[in-house]
Amino acid sequence: MESDCRIPVACCRPRILLLHALFWGLVSLRVFGAALLSEEKATVKPVAAPCWLLEEFIVLEECGRCSDFHAAQTACRQTGYVERVNCTKSSKEEYKSCRSAMMEEHLFWKFEAATLALTAVFAVLVVIRQRWLDRLASEKVRRQIESI
């Protein structure tokens, strides 16, 4: 009994094998790199949790871009935007990282542009592949007609 798991001949071409090797190499690099980064983060000493994680808070200043004065704080390094909050129980004022509507809109349009670019690239690839297949089919028909 023959197995149905045969690899097509087209998949063994050097160009296809190179593309597969490159793709899986990048995937494995990404996975192992993330694993190494998570190990490095695990060795960082734990810091006391901010009050806004442990208790209720009131927002004193709405979400805004970090100034040069606040740029060194950990809250600014996460998103580039902070809001000033006042914790109700401890009455401490702290800065909390936040995501602004302007930043979200910018990320949305970057995503839309990337999606549009990928759509255009794959549409061109489909057209090229279809033309190639049409050419192969017409050559096959021409050979069949010549053999008559």
N, C-alpha and C positions, 0 to 999 in steps of 0.2 A: 504494500500500500504506500503510495507516495504522499509526502507531506505537502500541505498547502502553504507552508511557510517559506517558500523560495523567494530570494531577493531578486527583484527585476534587474536585468542587465543594465538598464539606464542608471540605476542607483550606484553602480560600480565604476562609473566614469571618474577619472581623477578630479575633475572640477567639482563634481557633486560630493565626492569623498572629502575634498578639501573644505568645502562649505560646511559639511556636517562636522568635521573636526573643529573648525573655527567656531561654529555655533556652540557645540558642547563644551569647548574649551572656555568660552566666555561665560557660559552658564555655571560651570564648575568653579571658575575664578570668582564669580559673584557670590556663590554659596559659601565657598571656603573663606572668602574675604569677610563676609558677614559673620561667620563663625568666629574668626579671629578678632574682629572688632567687638563682638559681644563678650569675648573673654577679657579683652582689655578694659571694657566698661565694668566688668564684674570686680576687677581689682581696685576700683576707685573707692575711697573711703565714703561710707554713708554720711550724708549731711542731714541735719535736723530738718524735718518737714516744715514747709512754710505754714503760717497760721491759716491761710485761705484754703488749705487742703483739709484742715482739721475742724474748722468751725465756719459759721456763716460770716459773710462779709458784705460790705456796702462799697459800691464802685464810686470813688471820688473823682477820678478823671477817666473819661472814655478812652477806648482803644486808640492809640496814636503811634506814629513812627518814633523809634528811639532817638533821643538826642545824643550828641557827642558825650554829654555828661553821663548818660545811662548806658552807653555802649559796652562798658566793661562788665556789667551785671549779667548774671546767668539768665535772667528773664529775657533780656534783649537778644542774647545769642540764639535762642530757639527759633523765633519767628521774625525778629526785627521790629516787633510792635509790642508795646506794653500798656497796661492800664494800672492806675494807682488805686489800691483797695484799702479799706479799713476793716479789720477784723472786729466783730462786735463784742466778743467776750474778753479778749485780751487788749483791745483798743490799740493794736499795733497797726501802723501804716506800712504796707509793703507793695512792691511792684510785682505784677502778675503778667506772664506772657499771654498774648491774645492773638487772634487772627482777625485782621480788619476786612471790611467789605471790599475795599479797594484792592487789597492783596488777593482776595478770593477771586475777584473779577479778572485780575491780571493772570492768575493761574488758569482760570477758565478759558481765556482767549488763547493762551499758550497751548492748552490742550486741544482746542478747536483747530488751531493752525497746524499742529502736529497731525491731527486726524485728517485734515484736508490734504496735507502733503502726502501722507501714506496712501490715501485714496487715489490721488493722482498717480503716484508711483505704481501702485498695483493695477490701475486701469491701463496704464501704458504697457505693463508686463503682460496683461491679458491680451491686448491687441497684438503685441509682438508674437506671443505664443500661438494665437489663432492664425495669424498670417503664416507662420512656420508650418503649422499643421495643414493648412489649406494648400501650401506649396507641396508638402509631402504627398497629400492625397492626389493633387493634379499630376505629379510626376508618376505616381503609381498607375493612374488611369492612362497616362501617355504610354508608359511601358506596356501595359496590357493591350492597348490599341496597336502598338508597333509589333507586338508578337503575333498578331492575327495575320 
